[in-house]
Amino acid sequence: MQRNRRRIAVWPFLVTMGLLLTGLLSGIGGQVAEAAGNTYYVDSSGGRDSAAGTSEGAAWKSLTKVNSMTFSPGDRILLKAGGVWNDQYLDAKGSGSEGNPIVVDQYGTGAKPRIAFNNTSVSGEGFGVRLRNVSYWEINNLEITSGEQSTDMRRHGVLVVGESTGAGDFKHIYIRNLNIHDIFGTDRRTGGINFHARGTNASIESTWDDVLIENNTITNVADTGIQTMTDAFSNSAWTHKLDAFKHVVIRGNNVEKIHRDGILVRAAQSPLIEYNRTNAIGEACDVNTSIVNYLDNIAVVAAQWAYYTDGAVFQYNEAYDTRKLDGDGQPWDFDVMVTNSVYQYNYSSNNQGGTLLVMNDTNNNIFRYNISNNDLDANGAFNLISGGGNLYVYNNVIYRSGTQNKALTHASSTGMAYYSNNIFYNGASGQYTNSPRMTYDHNSFYGLNSSVASDPYKIVGDPKFVNPSTATSLATAAGFKLATNSPLINAGVQVTGNGGKDFFGNPIYYGVPDIGAYEHQSAIAQPVTIFSDNFEDNDYSGWTTSGGTWSIMTDGNLVLSQSLASGEALAVAGNASWTDYTYSARLNLLTASGNAGLVFRYADNSNYYMLRLNDSLDKVELYKKSAGTLTLISSASATLTPGQWVNLKVTASGSTITGYLNNAQLLQWTDSSPIAAGKIGIRMHTSVARLDDVLVVQ
């Protein structure tokens, strides 16, 4: 979004004062970029640092020139494709603003611009790109390397740091499409892409909000591929141990041949880590040790994990060949102080330590719909360290066809481990743990020791996969689907808050749940549409209204609109005999701090359910109205924006009600005294809203 600019009449003496101020700033802190919104070109072979830099024909030559500038919101620094900057680095100055970030990118066609910072350093630290105490920067389409250097120092491909004077709260740092390789640092705070809040007790604490690390390739790097870090862990005066990083997305990165950890998120609040691939993690760098002889001795590593983090989601990731050194060696890890977090829809193979590590001071974490295909078992499939809290493990495939012989299940001495609907395929002699600190419920055990686990509903026969030998990656995992004659179809138990879909994206559940990561589609009856209305006939005669001012209007398409922002407004349609159904619609709440929702099983105005948007609390709420009394039953947090269309959906199945926003399940509730049947509708109070694309299926 570009900021609108107006021409402002300026008196001549103000112009003169502006010129004088520019001169003063140049003398104090270096040159100042000319104006926000400029584009600067850098050509390593044909440029001149004495040129203006504002056109391809007058490009700058060196990154030293770029580093001398302080940039402004909307500026763009473009490096020529195919260019090489040897013994140079990019050290960013200035900050963008919301909607007007400062962007580094390439121009022209050919290879990514290459920054080979080699043995250069600033204050004893080397980097290809540094973003120090700045906000609103986007770094795109660069190649960064140092090559093998004999000097022992910290080195980074990209270093994002808050420290010393200028430290504080930073926003919007995007790092995309970089090729970072052959960079070797001296300790765990170095590597490919590093975010670091640094400081002593007297320093200002730094935080970041809105971080995107996307589609980067990081290869042959020491120590860590991608990481976030804060010195709050060692600084008693700092407070952001769990939320130094907010709105973090790490997506689509390929990380391999790494000396320490692959992707490590510390001190983050609800980060999303998805579609990443790690391979060869843990003392896996390819180096000439006669040159690079200073790499740290590493004791433990994991591929993709979190530390002191709440609400993390790791999904659609792949992890291969993580090494067990003195310990650990798993692809996935709920580490110390990780709570309310999820690993789901991930694929792992040949990780030496096993499948999942769970450390102390963790609680309420979920491991679901993942496939572990012949991970090794130096620490067993699940390694639960004492001191952890509750762990929920369900609908996973743990497949071992080799010589693995350690525990497939485990319990710690604290908390509870709940294993449900999992397939444990045991080709060797692995064991199953029985403990008062764990429960089994409707799992499948196949192979040796399959009768050991104390699961009253266990199935011990062949699960009958389609063809596991073809399932060598996330993309080819269909071999772990259940064949039509599998005994695990309709053999599982329902899990509340299950994420709404299986490993392959199929909706769950239809009928009795299946065991494993696949909800078999032949067991699902195709839904039958019993009512729909998109109002394109310019008519809402099938709806009965009370209160409000109703009409058909255009909002992209023809929609049903209620425009009176006072009192209760209700419109219902359908058949009072409808019982079990799924009701979905697009809904646009126009009133700030208002509310509007879908009414279902509407028996009369005194008895119905409602799934509604509440903008004043940023929540999706489930209400029941019984004998005229409206009661809040359940709610879930959601970011709501008045004037924005959303998809709202509710499923009423027997006594269970499940609510969705934009196809993501947010809440589920079982009513001990359910309303059995009724119509559908829309209701709002003291609010204006619009409705479209109504669909009811059974």
Secondary structure, 3 states (H helix, E strand, C coil): CCCCCCCCCCCHHHHHHHHHHHHHHHHHHCEECCCCCCEEEECCCCCCCCCCCCCHHHCECCHHHHHCEECCCCCEEEEECCCEEECCCEEECCCCECCECEEEEEECCCCCCEEECCCCCECCEEEEEEEECCCCEEEECCEEECCCCCCCCEEEEEEEEECCCCCCEEEEEEEECCEEEEEECCCCCCEEEEEEECCCCCCCCCEEEEEEEECCEEEEEECEEEEEEEHHHCCCCCCCCCCCEEEEEEECCEEEEECCCCEEEECEECCEEECCEEEEECCCCCCCCCCCCCCCCCCEECCEEEECEECCEEECCEEEEECCCCEECCCEEECCCEECCEEECCEEECCCCCCEEECCCCECEEEECCEEECCCCCCCCEEECCCCCCEEEECCEEEECCCCCCCCCCCCCCCCEEEECCEEEECCCCCCCCCCCEEEECCEEEECCCCCCCCCCCECCCCCECCHHHCCCCCCHHHHCECCCCCCCCCCCCCCCCCCECCCCCECCCCCCCCCCCCCHHHCCCCCEEEEECCCCCCCCCCEEECCCEEEEECCCEEEEECCCCCEEEEEECCCCCCCEEEEEEEEECCCCCEEEEEEEEEECCEEEEEEEECCCCEEEEEEEECCEEEEEEEEECCCCCCCEEEEEEEEECCEEEEEECCEEEEEEECCCCCCCCEEEEEEECCCEEEEEEEEEC
